[in-house]
Amino acid sequence: MKNCFCFLTILIVLTTSNNSSSQSITAGVVAAGDYYEDINPDTTISQPLCSLCSDSVYLDLNKDGMDDIRFYTYFRYVGVNQGYFYNTRAEALHGNFQVVCCQDTSNVCCPTPYYFYRLDTILLNAPINQNLSFNNHGYMHAGITQWQVGPTESGWANIGDRYVGFRLVESLDTLYGWIRAELFSPGPTGNSVDLIIKDYAMNDGMYVGLNQFADVNHLEIYPNPASDHIIIRTSYNDIPINQIEIYSLLGQLVSTLNKSESLHFSGEQSYYISDIDNGIYIIKLSADKTYSQKIIKH
């Protein structure tokens, strides 16, 4: 993780509960009201040729403090005259999360009858909605050595950026989203597989982005939900903040908490929001970098 000196902007977005039947998202596109996060720097997991080796990355997509999906690679030696295999998978970590995939019964991967769920390679601008097939896990890549069949792939390796589609049930809402990834086999690092996770977007919901500042170890905003004021706390001694703004989900500026050109503070500072109507907002805080977090005003 990079240790950066932050230029902060806080953005607050008003939203309402969505009807799950109307939700949809387009792969690679961030529409008005969608939640987006750039994974910077890109996260890479790799699979070397070693017995029982594995690598993984966990993502909390809606920032509610609970991981939703795990991408992982693993390598396994099966036995003499049977060979070894390596795989790359995406796995849901709780019952409210699923990925877009389909059941593959072609049986090209193994010498005995077998089927598996293949993670769909979704193209740019493809719709992701309730009309697709979902499951709690899916294979992105499978390589087999020493069997009669050659290496098999699920349409992910060495073809550039593709999108993992997913859905997340949040209270009464069903939210759809995409994760942009690229898979190499062999990988640029010299390993059997390199999977690069780049960014993602999803429909906005009640809890999406609620705890985003918690990922920034030097910055915290509380209480959340809040009634008449919020407190911004930093672990740095002195942070120059350009401005702190509150926006609606439609991008409308609701309030500017600090109109000065530059504000330096350390420790924590309180800002009053009693003049803002009850609802869900996004705070945008700008320093050398921009941060945003959802906050509930009640």
C-alpha positions as CSV (number, residue, x, y, z in Angstrom):
1,M,0.0,0.0,0.0
2,K,1.3,3.4,-0.9
3,N,1.8,5.9,1.9
4,C,0.6,9.2,0.4
5,F,0.1,12.7,1.6
6,C,-3.6,13.4,1.0
7,F,-5.5,16.3,-0.6
8,L,-9.0,15.7,0.6
9,T,-12.5,16.2,-0.7
10,I,-15.6,14.8,1.0
11,L,-18.7,14.0,-1.1
12,I,-22.1,13.2,0.3
13,V,-24.8,11.6,-2.0
14,L,-28.5,11.4,-1.4
15,T,-30.1,8.1,-2.6
16,T,-33.2,6.1,-2.3
17,S,-33.9,2.4,-2.1
18,N,-34.0,0.7,-5.6
19,N,-36.4,-1.9,-6.9
20,S,-34.3,-5.0,-7.6
21,S,-36.3,-5.8,-10.8
22,S,-35.2,-2.5,-12.4
23,Q,-31.5,-2.7,-11.5
24,S,-28.9,-3.2,-14.2
25,I,-25.4,-2.0,-15.1
26,T,-23.2,-1.9,-18.3
27,A,-19.8,-3.6,-18.2
28,G,-17.0,-1.0,-18.2
29,V,-19.5,2.0,-17.9
30,V,-20.1,4.1,-14.8
31,A,-23.5,5.7,-15.1
32,A,-25.0,8.5,-13.0
33,G,-25.6,7.1,-9.5
34,D,-23.3,4.1,-9.9
35,Y,-20.6,3.5,-7.3
36,Y,-17.0,3.3,-8.7
37,E,-13.6,2.5,-7.3
38,D,-10.3,2.5,-9.0
39,I,-8.0,-0.2,-7.5
40,N,-4.8,1.8,-7.5
41,P,-2.2,0.4,-7.9
42,D,-3.7,-2.6,-9.7
43,T,-3.7,-5.8,-7.6
44,T,-1.8,-8.8,-9.1
45,I,-2.0,-12.4,-7.9
46,S,0.3,-15.0,-9.4
47,Q,0.5,-18.8,-9.5
48,P,4.1,-20.3,-9.6
49,L,4.8,-23.9,-10.5
50,C,5.1,-25.3,-7.0
51,S,3.1,-27.9,-5.1
52,L,0.3,-26.5,-2.9
53,C,1.2,-22.9,-3.8
54,S,-1.6,-20.4,-3.9
55,D,-2.2,-16.6,-4.0
56,S,-5.4,-14.6,-3.3
57,V,-7.0,-11.2,-3.0
58,Y,-10.2,-10.3,-1.1
59,L,-12.5,-7.4,-2.0
60,D,-15.1,-5.6,0.1
61,L,-17.0,-4.1,-2.9
62,N,-19.7,-2.2,-1.0
63,K,-17.4,-1.1,1.9
64,D,-19.7,-2.5,4.6
65,G,-16.7,-4.1,6.5
66,M,-17.4,-7.7,5.1
67,D,-15.4,-9.1,2.1
68,D,-17.7,-10.2,-0.8
69,I,-15.4,-12.0,-3.2
70,R,-12.1,-13.8,-3.3
71,F,-9.9,-14.2,-6.4
72,Y,-7.3,-16.9,-6.0
73,T,-4.9,-19.2,-7.8
74,Y,-3.7,-22.6,-6.7
75,F,-1.5,-25.5,-7.9
76,R,-1.9,-29.1,-7.1
77,Y,0.1,-32.3,-7.8
78,V,-2.4,-35.2,-8.3
79,G,-0.1,-38.2,-8.4
80,V,2.2,-40.4,-10.5
81,N,0.9,-40.8,-14.1
82,Q,-1.9,-38.4,-13.4
83,G,-0.1,-35.0,-13.5
84,Y,-0.8,-31.7,-11.9
85,F,-3.1,-28.8,-12.5
86,Y,-3.4,-25.1,-11.7
87,N,-6.5,-23.0,-11.6
88,T,-7.7,-19.4,-11.2
89,R,-11.1,-18.9,-9.5
90,A,-13.5,-16.3,-8.2
91,E,-15.4,-17.3,-5.1
92,A,-18.3,-15.6,-3.3
93,L,-17.7,-15.2,0.4
94,H,-21.3,-15.1,1.7
95,G,-24.8,-16.0,0.5
96,N,-25.8,-12.6,-0.7
97,F,-23.2,-12.4,-3.4
98,Q,-22.9,-14.3,-6.7
99,V,-20.9,-14.0,-9.9
100,V,-22.0,-14.4,-13.6
101,C,-21.1,-17.9,-14.8
102,C,-22.4,-21.0,-16.6
103,Q,-22.0,-24.7,-16.1
104,D,-19.5,-26.3,-18.4
105,T,-20.2,-30.0,-19.1
106,S,-17.8,-30.4,-22.0
107,N,-15.5,-32.6,-19.8
108,V,-12.3,-31.4,-21.6
109,C,-10.4,-30.8,-18.4
110,C,-10.1,-34.2,-16.9
111,P,-9.7,-37.9,-17.7
112,T,-12.9,-38.8,-15.8
113,P,-16.4,-37.3,-16.1
114,Y,-16.5,-33.9,-14.6
115,Y,-18.2,-30.5,-14.9
116,F,-17.4,-27.1,-13.5
117,Y,-18.8,-23.5,-13.4
118,R,-17.0,-21.3,-15.9
119,L,-16.8,-17.6,-15.1
120,D,-18.2,-15.7,-18.1
121,T,-15.9,-13.3,-19.9
122,I,-18.1,-10.3,-20.2
123,L,-17.2,-7.8,-22.9
124,L,-17.2,-4.0,-22.7
125,N,-20.7,-2.5,-22.9
126,A,-22.5,-5.8,-22.3
127,P,-25.5,-5.6,-19.9
128,I,-25.3,-7.2,-16.5
129,N,-28.8,-7.8,-15.0
130,Q,-31.2,-10.5,-13.7
131,N,-31.4,-12.2,-17.1
132,L,-27.9,-13.7,-16.6
133,S,-26.9,-16.9,-14.8
134,F,-25.2,-16.6,-11.4
135,N,-23.4,-18.9,-9.1
136,N,-21.3,-18.7,-5.9
137,H,-18.0,-19.5,-7.8
138,G,-16.6,-19.8,-11.2
139,Y,-13.3,-20.8,-12.9
140,M,-11.4,-18.2,-14.9
141,H,-8.6,-20.5,-16.1
142,A,-7.5,-24.1,-15.8
143,G,-4.2,-25.6,-17.0
144,I,-3.5,-29.4,-16.9
145,T,-0.3,-31.2,-17.6
146,Q,0.5,-34.9,-18.2
147,W,-3.0,-36.0,-19.0
148,Q,-4.1,-37.0,-22.5
149,V,-5.8,-33.7,-23.0
150,G,-3.9,-30.4,-23.4
151,P,-4.3,-27.2,-21.3
152,T,-7.8,-25.9,-21.2
153,E,-8.9,-22.3,-20.7
154,S,-12.3,-20.7,-19.9
155,G,-11.9,-17.8,-22.3
156,W,-9.9,-15.5,-20.0
157,A,-6.2,-15.9,-20.7
158,N,-4.2,-13.5,-22.9
159,I,-7.1,-11.7,-24.5
160,G,-6.9,-8.3,-22.7
161,D,-9.4,-6.7,-20.3
162,R,-12.6,-8.6,-19.5
163,Y,-15.3,-8.1,-16.9
164,V,-16.5,-10.2,-14.0
165,G,-20.3,-9.7,-13.5
166,F,-21.8,-10.0,-10.1
167,R,-24.9,-9.3,-8.0
168,L,-25.1,-8.4,-4.4
169,V,-28.3,-8.5,-2.3
170,E,-28.4,-5.6,0.1
171,S,-31.5,-5.4,2.3
172,L,-34.4,-5.2,-0.2
173,D,-32.2,-4.2,-3.1
174,T,-30.4,-6.4,-5.6
175,L,-27.3,-4.5,-6.9
176,Y,-25.4,-5.5,-10.1
177,G,-21.8,-4.7,-10.8
178,W,-18.6,-5.5,-12.8
179,I,-15.0,-6.0,-11.9
180,R,-12.4,-5.3,-14.6
181,A,-9.6,-7.9,-14.8
182,E,-6.9,-9.2,-17.1
183,L,-5.4,-12.7,-17.0
184,F,-2.1,-13.9,-18.4
185,S,-0.9,-17.5,-18.8
186,P,2.0,-17.6,-18.7
187,G,2.3,-14.4,-16.8
188,P,4.6,-11.4,-17.3
189,T,6.2,-12.3,-13.9
190,G,7.3,-15.7,-15.3
191,N,4.7,-17.5,-13.3
192,S,2.1,-19.9,-14.7
193,V,-0.7,-17.4,-14.2
194,D,-0.9,-13.7,-13.4
195,L,-4.3,-12.2,-12.7
196,I,-4.6,-8.4,-12.5
197,I,-7.6,-6.7,-10.8
198,K,-8.0,-3.1,-12.0
199,D,-11.3,-1.5,-11.0
200,Y,-15.0,-2.0,-10.4
201,A,-18.4,-0.4,-10.4
202,M,-21.8,-1.3,-9.0
203,N,-25.3,0.1,-8.6
204,D,-25.6,2.3,-5.6
205,G,-27.3,1.0,-2.5
206,M,-28.0,1.9,1.2
207,Y,-24.6,0.7,2.5
208,V,-22.4,1.0,-0.6
209,G,-19.3,3.1,0.3
210,L,-20.5,3.7,3.9
211,N,-17.1,2.9,5.4
212,Q,-14.8,3.9,2.6
213,F,-12.6,6.1,4.7
214,A,-11.9,3.1,6.9
215,D,-9.6,1.9,4.1
216,V,-7.4,5.0,4.5
217,N,-5.5,4.5,7.7
218,H,-4.8,8.2,8.2
219,L,-8.4,9.4,7.7
220,E,-11.7,8.7,9.5
221,I,-15.1,10.4,9.5
222,Y,-17.7,9.8,12.3
223,P,-20.3,9.5,13.6
224,N,-22.0,7.7,10.7
225,P,-25.0,7.9,10.7
226,A,-24.8,11.5,12.0
227,S,-27.5,14.0,13.2
228,D,-26.1,17.5,13.5
229,H,-22.3,17.3,13.0
230,I,-19.5,15.1,11.6
231,I,-15.9,14.8,12.8
232,I,-13.0,14.3,10.5
233,R,-10.0,12.7,12.2
234,T,-6.5,12.2,10.8
235,S,-3.4,10.5,12.2
236,Y,-1.2,13.0,10.4
237,N,0.1,16.1,12.3
238,D,-0.8,18.6,9.6
239,I,-3.0,18.0,6.5
240,P,-3.7,20.8,3.9
241,I,-7.4,20.4,2.8
242,N,-8.6,22.4,-0.1
243,Q,-12.3,21.9,0.5
244,I,-15.0,19.6,1.9
245,E,-18.2,19.3,-0.2
246,I,-21.5,17.5,0.1
247,Y,-23.1,16.3,-3.1
248,S,-26.3,14.5,-4.0
249,L,-26.2,11.2,-5.9
250,L,-27.1,13.2,-9.0
251,G,-24.0,15.3,-8.6
252,Q,-25.7,18.3,-7.2
253,L,-23.6,20.4,-4.7
254,V,-25.6,20.5,-1.4
255,S,-23.1,22.2,0.9
256,T,-19.5,23.4,1.1
257,L,-18.2,22.8,4.6
258,N,-15.0,24.9,4.1
259,K,-14.8,27.7,1.5
260,S,-11.2,28.8,2.3
261,E,-8.5,28.1,-0.2
262,S,-6.5,26.0,2.2
263,L,-7.2,24.5,5.7
264,H,-4.6,22.8,7.8
265,F,-5.6,20.7,10.7
266,S,-4.3,17.8,12.8
267,G,-6.1,15.4,15.1
268,E,-9.8,16.0,14.5
269,Q,-12.2,18.8,13.5
270,S,-16.0,19.0,13.7
271,Y,-18.3,20.3,10.9
272,Y,-22.0,21.0,11.4
273,I,-24.5,19.5,9.0
274,S,-27.7,20.4,10.8
275,D,-29.0,22.5,7.9
276,I,-29.0,19.5,5.6
277,D,-32.1,17.4,5.1
278,N,-32.2,13.8,6.3
279,G,-31.0,11.3,3.8
280,I,-27.9,9.5,2.5
281,Y,-25.1,11.7,1.1
282,I,-21.5,11.4,-0.2
283,I,-18.8,13.5,1.4
284,K,-15.9,14.5,-1.0
285,L,-12.7,15.6,0.6
286,S,-9.8,16.9,-1.6
287,A,-6.1,17.1,-0.8
288,D,-3.3,15.8,-3.0
289,K,-5.8,13.1,-3.7
290,T,-9.6,13.0,-3.6
291,Y,-11.5,10.7,-1.2
292,S,-15.3,10.1,-1.0
293,Q,-17.5,8.4,1.5
294,K,-21.1,7.9,2.0
295,I,-22.7,9.2,5.1
296,I,-26.2,9.0,6.5
297,K,-27.9,12.2,7.9
298,H,-30.8,11.5,10.2
